[in-house]
Amino acid sequence: MKYLIDLKNDLLARFPELTGDNTQLQIVNGELGKDTHTVNYIARFILLDCRLPSPFDVIGFIRIWFEGRSLDTPQLNFDCDVIDLETYDLQIDIALSDKLSIATDGTTTICYPLVWSEALSTFINGAIVQP
């Protein structure tokens, strides 16, 4: 889930109209089943007082962000509350699931998918792939 902070920072860098104060990240509806090591959850971005010309630009950026990091493209859902002709509040829900490795002491690590590296001619951990 820590990679979502990178996504938030990249959103703020890509869209200067957004501010850290008005961009919130929440994890909601999380679930780790009894007999599984996969955690399912919703990452929710709330963008308050948005003045971007199109909310779809943010949604498209998020999709491309995941694809550029060799992560599964998540399902994106959104709600938009229109304030006036130029301002809206945008809520984007990103459906995610991460495979966990759970140690005997309860600590966890995310198991990133393997991706092919042409340079190394082998599969490598997807977490180290740079866009």
CYANA upper distance limits for C-alpha pairs under 8 A (distance plus 0.5 A):
  1 MET  CA      5 ILE  CA      8.38
  2 LYS  CA      6 ASP  CA      7.94
  3 TYR  CA      7 LEU  CA      7.07
  4 LEU  CA      8 LYS  CA      6.70
  5 ILE  CA      9 ASN  CA      6.68
  6 ASP  CA     10 ASP  CA      6.56
  7 LEU  CA     11 LEU  CA      6.59
  7 LEU  CA     62 ILE  CA      8.18
  7 LEU  CA     65 TRP  CA      7.95
  8 LYS  CA     12 LEU  CA      6.83
  8 LYS  CA     23 THR  CA      8.41
  8 LYS  CA     25 LEU  CA      8.08
  9 ASN  CA     13 ALA  CA      6.71
 10 ASP  CA     14 ARG  CA      6.45
 11 LEU  CA     15 PHE  CA      6.44
 11 LEU  CA     18 LEU  CA      8.38
 11 LEU  CA     58 VAL  CA      8.20
 11 LEU  CA     61 PHE  CA      8.41
 12 LEU  CA     16 PRO  CA      6.50
 12 LEU  CA     17 GLU  CA      8.43
 12 LEU  CA     18 LEU  CA      6.25
 12 LEU  CA     19 THR  CA      6.98
 12 LEU  CA     20 GLY  CA      7.58
 17 GLU  CA     50 CYS  CA      7.92
 17 GLU  CA     51 ARG  CA      7.24
 17 GLU  CA     52 LEU  CA      7.25
 18 LEU  CA     22 ASN  CA      7.34
 18 LEU  CA     23 THR  CA      7.35
 18 LEU  CA     47 LEU  CA      8.04
 18 LEU  CA     50 CYS  CA      7.31
 19 THR  CA     23 THR  CA      6.64
 20 GLY  CA     24 GLN  CA      8.02
 22 ASN  CA     46 ILE  CA      8.21
 22 ASN  CA     47 LEU  CA      6.25
 22 ASN  CA     48 LEU  CA      5.47
 22 ASN  CA     49 ASP  CA      7.57
 23 THR  CA     45 PHE  CA      7.41
 23 THR  CA     46 ILE  CA      6.26
 23 THR  CA     47 LEU  CA      5.19
 23 THR  CA     48 LEU  CA      6.98
 24 GLN  CA     44 ARG  CA      8.46
 24 GLN  CA     45 PHE  CA      6.08
 24 GLN  CA     46 ILE  CA      5.54
 24 GLN  CA     47 LEU  CA      7.03
 25 LEU  CA     43 ALA  CA      7.49
 25 LEU  CA     44 ARG  CA      6.18
 25 LEU  CA     45 PHE  CA      5.20
 25 LEU  CA     46 ILE  CA      7.01
 26 GLN  CA     43 ALA  CA      6.36
 26 GLN  CA     44 ARG  CA      5.53
 26 GLN  CA     45 PHE  CA      6.98
 27 ILE  CA     41 TYR  CA      7.34
 27 ILE  CA     42 ILE  CA      6.25
 27 ILE  CA     43 ALA  CA      5.19
 27 ILE  CA     44 ARG  CA      6.57
 28 VAL  CA     41 TYR  CA      6.73
 28 VAL  CA     42 ILE  CA      5.69
 28 VAL  CA     43 ALA  CA      6.90
 28 VAL  CA     44 ARG  CA      7.49
 29 ASN  CA     41 TYR  CA      5.93
 29 ASN  CA     42 ILE  CA      6.43
 30 GLY  CA     39 VAL  CA      7.46
 30 GLY  CA     40 ASN  CA      6.09
 30 GLY  CA     41 TYR  CA      4.49
 30 GLY  CA     42 ILE  CA      7.12
 31 GLU  CA     39 VAL  CA      6.09
 31 GLU  CA     40 ASN  CA      5.71
 31 GLU  CA     41 TYR  CA      6.71
 32 LEU  CA     36 THR  CA      7.49
 32 LEU  CA     37 HIS  CA      7.50
 32 LEU  CA     38 THR  CA      6.74
 32 LEU  CA     39 VAL  CA      5.05
 32 LEU  CA     40 ASN  CA      7.04
 33 GLY  CA     37 HIS  CA      7.92
 33 GLY  CA     38 THR  CA      7.86
 33 GLY  CA     39 VAL  CA      7.82
 37 HIS  CA     99 LYS  CA      6.26
 37 HIS  CA    100 LEU  CA      5.68
 37 HIS  CA    101 SER  CA      7.31
 37 HIS  CA    102 ILE  CA      8.01
 38 THR  CA     97 SER  CA      6.93
 38 THR  CA     98 ASP  CA      6.04
 38 THR  CA     99 LYS  CA      4.86
 38 THR  CA    100 LEU  CA      6.36
 39 VAL  CA     97 SER  CA      5.91
 39 VAL  CA     98 ASP  CA      5.86
 39 VAL  CA     99 LYS  CA      6.92
 39 VAL  CA    100 LEU  CA      7.64
 40 ASN  CA     95 ALA  CA      8.13
 40 ASN  CA     96 LEU  CA      6.35
 40 ASN  CA     97 SER  CA      4.75
 40 ASN  CA     98 ASP  CA      7.16
 41 TYR  CA     95 ALA  CA      6.68
 41 TYR  CA     96 LEU  CA      5.99
 41 TYR  CA     97 SER  CA      6.72
 42 ILE  CA     93 ASP  CA      6.55
 42 ILE  CA     94 ILE  CA      5.92
 42 ILE  CA     95 ALA  CA      5.24
 42 ILE  CA     96 LEU  CA      6.47
 43 ALA  CA     93 ASP  CA      6.26
 43 ALA  CA     94 ILE  CA      5.55
 43 ALA  CA     95 ALA  CA      7.11
 43 ALA  CA     96 LEU  CA      7.65
 44 ARG  CA     91 GLN  CA      7.34
 44 ARG  CA     92 ILE  CA      6.10
 44 ARG  CA     93 ASP  CA      5.01
 44 ARG  CA     94 ILE  CA      6.76
 45 PHE  CA     90 LEU  CA      8.49
 45 PHE  CA     91 GLN  CA      6.17
 45 PHE  CA     92 ILE  CA      5.64
 45 PHE  CA     93 ASP  CA      7.04
 46 ILE  CA     89 ASP  CA      7.84
 46 ILE  CA     90 LEU  CA      6.36
 46 ILE  CA     91 GLN  CA      4.99
 46 ILE  CA     92 ILE  CA      7.01
 47 LEU  CA     89 ASP  CA      6.20
 47 LEU  CA     90 LEU  CA      5.54
 47 LEU  CA     91 GLN  CA      6.74
 48 LEU  CA     88 TYR  CA      7.55
 48 LEU  CA     89 ASP  CA      5.08
 48 LEU  CA     90 LEU  CA      7.02
 49 ASP  CA     83 ILE  CA      8.49
 49 ASP  CA     87 THR  CA      6.20
 49 ASP  CA     88 TYR  CA      5.97
 49 ASP  CA     89 ASP  CA      5.87
 50 CYS  CA     87 THR  CA      5.96
 50 CYS  CA     88 TYR  CA      5.67
 50 CYS  CA     89 ASP  CA      6.26
 50 CYS  CA     90 LEU  CA      7.58
 51 ARG  CA     86 GLU  CA      6.27
 51 ARG  CA     87 THR  CA      5.43
 51 ARG  CA     88 TYR  CA      7.25
 52 LEU  CA     87 THR  CA      8.46
 53 PRO  CA     86 GLU  CA      8.24
 54 SER  CA     58 VAL  CA      8.27
 55 PRO  CA     59 ILE  CA      7.31
 55 PRO  CA     90 LEU  CA      7.84
 56 PHE  CA     60 GLY  CA      6.50
 57 ASP  CA     61 PHE  CA      6.57
 58 VAL  CA     62 ILE  CA      6.76
 59 ILE  CA     63 ARG  CA      6.91
 59 ILE  CA     76 LEU  CA      7.98
 59 ILE  CA     92 ILE  CA      8.21
 60 GLY  CA     64 ILE  CA      6.77
 61 PHE  CA     65 TRP  CA      6.46
 62 ILE  CA     66 PHE  CA      6.98
 63 ARG  CA     67 GLU  CA      6.91
 63 ARG  CA     73 THR  CA      6.82
 63 ARG  CA     74 PRO  CA      7.91
 64 ILE  CA     68 GLY  CA      6.44
 65 TRP  CA     69 ARG  CA      7.11
 66 PHE  CA     70 SER  CA      7.06
 66 PHE  CA     71 LEU  CA      5.75
 66 PHE  CA     72 ASP  CA      7.21
 66 PHE  CA     73 THR  CA      6.32
 66 PHE  CA     74 PRO  CA      8.28
 67 GLU  CA     71 LEU  CA      6.29
 67 GLU  CA     72 ASP  CA      7.36
 67 GLU  CA     73 THR  CA      6.57
 68 GLY  CA    130 GLN  CA      8.23
 68 GLY  CA    131 PRO  CA      5.54
 69 ARG  CA    126 GLY  CA      7.95
 69 ARG  CA    127 ALA  CA      8.25
 69 ARG  CA    129 VAL  CA      6.58
 69 ARG  CA    130 GLN  CA      6.74
 69 ARG  CA    131 PRO  CA      6.09
 70 SER  CA    115 VAL  CA      7.79
 70 SER  CA    126 GLY  CA      6.94
 70 SER  CA    129 VAL  CA      7.72
 71 LEU  CA    113 PRO  CA      8.22
 71 LEU  CA    126 GLY  CA      7.94
 74 PRO  CA     94 ILE  CA      6.76
 74 PRO  CA     95 ALA  CA      6.28
 74 PRO  CA     96 LEU  CA      6.75
 75 GLN  CA     94 ILE  CA      6.49
 75 GLN  CA     95 ALA  CA      5.98
 75 GLN  CA     96 LEU  CA      8.41
 76 LEU  CA     92 ILE  CA      7.28
 76 LEU  CA     93 ASP  CA      6.25
 76 LEU  CA     94 ILE  CA      5.39
 76 LEU  CA     95 ALA  CA      7.15
 77 ASN  CA     92 ILE  CA      6.25
 77 ASN  CA     93 ASP  CA      5.55
 77 ASN  CA     94 ILE  CA      7.12
 78 PHE  CA     90 LEU  CA      7.59
 78 PHE  CA     91 GLN  CA      5.91
 78 PHE  CA     92 ILE  CA      4.83
 78 PHE  CA     93 ASP  CA      6.44
 79 ASP  CA     90 LEU  CA      6.43
 79 ASP  CA     91 GLN  CA      5.68
 79 ASP  CA     92 ILE  CA      7.16
 80 CYS  CA     88 TYR  CA      7.07
 80 CYS  CA     89 ASP  CA      6.19
 80 CYS  CA     90 LEU  CA      5.08
 80 CYS  CA     91 GLN  CA      6.82
 81 ASP  CA     88 TYR  CA      5.98
 81 ASP  CA     89 ASP  CA      5.57
 81 ASP  CA     90 LEU  CA      7.00
 82 VAL  CA     87 THR  CA      6.96
 82 VAL  CA     88 TYR  CA      4.86
 82 VAL  CA     89 ASP  CA      7.02
 83 ILE  CA     87 THR  CA      5.86
 83 ILE  CA     88 TYR  CA      5.47
 83 ILE  CA     89 ASP  CA      7.79
 84 ASP  CA     88 TYR  CA      7.42
 98 ASP  CA    110 ILE  CA      6.95
 98 ASP  CA    111 CYS  CA      7.78
 98 ASP  CA    112 TYR  CA      8.33
 99 LYS  CA    110 ILE  CA      6.36
 99 LYS  CA    111 CYS  CA      5.88
 99 LYS  CA    112 TYR  CA      7.87
100 LEU  CA    108 THR  CA      6.69
100 LEU  CA    109 THR  CA      6.12
100 LEU  CA    110 ILE  CA      5.21
100 LEU  CA    111 CYS  CA      6.13
101 SER  CA    108 THR  CA      5.99
101 SER  CA    109 THR  CA      5.73
101 SER  CA    110 ILE  CA      6.80
101 SER  CA    111 CYS  CA      6.97
102 ILE  CA    106 GLY  CA      6.39
102 ILE  CA    107 THR  CA      6.36
102 ILE  CA    108 THR  CA      5.10
102 ILE  CA    109 THR  CA      7.28
103 ALA  CA    107 THR  CA      5.93
103 ALA  CA    108 THR  CA      6.74
112 TYR  CA    125 ASN  CA      6.63
112 TYR  CA    126 GLY  CA      6.04
112 TYR  CA    127 ALA  CA      6.45
113 PRO  CA    125 ASN  CA      6.80
113 PRO  CA    126 GLY  CA      5.87
113 PRO  CA    127 ALA  CA      8.37
114 LEU  CA    123 PHE  CA      6.23
114 LEU  CA    124 ILE  CA      5.81
114 LEU  CA    125 ASN  CA      5.29
114 LEU  CA    126 GLY  CA      5.68
115 VAL  CA    123 PHE  CA      5.72
115 VAL  CA    124 ILE  CA      5.99
115 VAL  CA    125 ASN  CA      6.93
115 VAL  CA    126 GLY  CA      6.01
116 TRP  CA    121 SER  CA      7.72
116 TRP  CA    122 THR  CA      6.30
116 TRP  CA    123 PHE  CA      4.83
116 TRP  CA    124 ILE  CA      6.76
117 SER  CA    121 SER  CA      6.07
117 SER  CA    122 THR  CA      6.09
117 SER  CA    123 PHE  CA      6.30
117 SER  CA    124 ILE  CA      6.97
118 GLU  CA    122 THR  CA      7.70
124 ILE  CA    128 ILE  CA      8.31
125 ASN  CA    129 VAL  CA      8.07
